[in-house]
Every structure is written in C-alpha cells, then in structure tokens.
Amino acid sequence: MTVVMGILNVTPDSFSDGGRYLDPEAAVARALEMEAEGAGIVDIGAESTRPGHTPLTPDEEWRRLEPVLARLAGQLRVPISVDTYHAETARRAAEYGIAIVNDVSMLADPDMPAVVRQYGLRYVLMHTRREVLPGLPVSAMVEEIRRPLARLLEAGVPARDIVIDPGVGFGKTREQDLACLAEIGRFKALGHPVLVGASRKRVVGHALGGVPVEERLAGSLAVVAHACMAGVDVVRVHDVRESVRVVRMMEAILTHGASAS
C-alpha cells in the first residue's frame, strides 16, 4: 500500500504555501486536518528548500518547529516526520516523539546517523547534487546515493529504517526529474522503501506547458498514480484528500488486476 505523506511547511517562504501555516495554531489545525483526510504521515518543515532559499541555523529552525511539535504531542495519531538536515534539530524533535527524519541534503551533517540510530528513527535519504550535471543518467544518481547509504548502514542504522527518495527537483534538470520518475525501479532496486515527492514542483508545471503553482493539481495527481503503478511506498504531497483518493482508486484497480490473473 502506498502511504500519503502530507506536507506541512511552517515557513514564510516555501514555493507553494509559504506563510500559510507559520502560526503554530494554524499549523496544528492543518496537521489534524491532513490526518482526517487520510494522511499516513505528516511531514513538518521549518526551512524552505525552494531554489534560492535562505538556510536556517538549527536554533532558528527549532524556534519554528518546537511550538508546533509541542502542541501536536498526544494529538496526532499518525507518525510525524521532520524535514531537516540538521542532526541537532532531529535530536530535539525526537524528544517530542517524531518517528522520521526527512533529509534533503544526502547526509550533509556527519552527526545525523548517530542521532537516527540512538532514537530509532526512520530516515529518508534523498538524492541531490550541489551542481546540476545535465548529462547524468539515473543509473549514475543511484551510484551516488550508495555512498551515504553505506555510511548509514556502517553507523548501525537498520536497513529497514532507511527510505530512498530520488530527489525530484533537487540538483536536476526537468528532463532528469522526469527520468527519475520514469526509472523509479532503479531506486527500488537498492532494496529499501522508496518515497517520491513531486507535488506542485516545477517539473509538473513544465510538463503542463508552464502552468503556475496553483494550477498543478492534476499533474501532481498524475505523479501519484504513476507512483502507485511503480510500487512506490510513500508519496509526499500538498493535496492530501485528493491524493488519498487517487491512491485508493489505483489500489482498487491493481488489486483487482492481481486477483483476476
């Protein structure tokens, strides 16, 4: 079954919903709403990762996260993921009972494996590059992600707790983004669960002829349907209700097809 991870940005500058949930009460209300809509995970991020974003220090990041996590403790029944590349933020969040670290940096913080292991967290390892290399094929991206994957395993993080994200929109051309989606099986071949996050991203707008962010729902849902067909374990989305319905419909079709054969 494909799990829907709902995106909750407690940021002033995220590309799609920056500022909308910066107030902790609004963020908590949205988290509970996503759970009611069928989200299996809520992913909370305090730093925008859009192109040209302003990096935060761990303390600045925590000032945005802590009020939300404190209010959600004991309220949210589904697992909470924190979108951070700072080990210190992950450690602080773990004290509030979060279950997952979603790291877009490909393990930039050398202390992250120890925190993940110590608190028994699941860890999303995403492929990214500091410099775009247009000719890089998906097979080479898979080889690049093997190095941080080996570091996690050597640090004692159980293989079952590592999730692979191809990193659509991170250090890639639009053509490479599409290639990652088309060749998702190469990432699945690493033997870990796979997460795909393309919701409202530029690759969707580009494929639909340059439509703005607010007009990318249909394209984003097409990615969700494709991910279900490809056996992806988690889809990270803004539009939870619609995505959950697509997942349920796809699973009804795929289950029927499997039983009929």
Secondary structure, DSSP 4 states (H G I P E B T S, - for coil): -PEEEEEEE--S--TTTTTTT-SHHHHHHHHHHHHHHT-SEEEEESS--STTPPP--HHHHHHHHHHHHHHHTTT--SPEEEE-S-HHHHHHHHTTT--EEEETTSS-STTHHHHHHHHT-EEEEE---SS--TT--HHHHHHHHHHHHHHHHHTT--GGGEEEE--TTSS--HHHHHHHHHTHHHHHTTSS-BEE--TT-HHHHHHTTS--GGG-HHHHHHHHHHHHHTT-SEEEES-HHHHHHHHHHHHHHHHHHHHH-
